[in-house]
Amino acid sequence: MNRPAVILVMCGSSIATSSLAAVKIEDEARRRKVKVTVKKGKVSDTDVLIQTVHPDIIVATAQIKPREDVLVFSGVPLLTGIGQDKLYNDLFDAIAKMAD
């Protein structure tokens, strides 16, 4: 993918947990030398944010309905540390497989 992958990180209020998850994703992207643009938002605003942000991937730290139009990952491992490496591998593998 030549352009940065757009990742929308979502939580209940778009304050604490989405901020933590966003920083972790940005840090891991830098470590892997992968271009990403990370945006944050509230789960309650999902439909509007998909239309305005046009994310390639959503990482949600709160419950979110499955989507057919965008790939969704649970961001809970970024908060607990349990399964974090698997999430990173799955997330960045998905980005690597994306076409522009």
C-alpha angles and dihedrals in degrees: 000000000000097000122060114272110245111229120188111203112200137188138156098279106011091237123089112008096036090050092052092046092047092053092049092050092048091049092049091046090054090048090052093040092237120147113234137163111208122201127180132217149149122274089230088062095050099121095047093045093050089054095047104033098035094209123198090206137015121211109192125190090188131053112288131178115252113264131212094195100054136027112253127201128184110245094197092104088062089060099041100031089226108125093000095133091050090050091051091049093048093045096049092041088056091050091050090054094051121105122217 
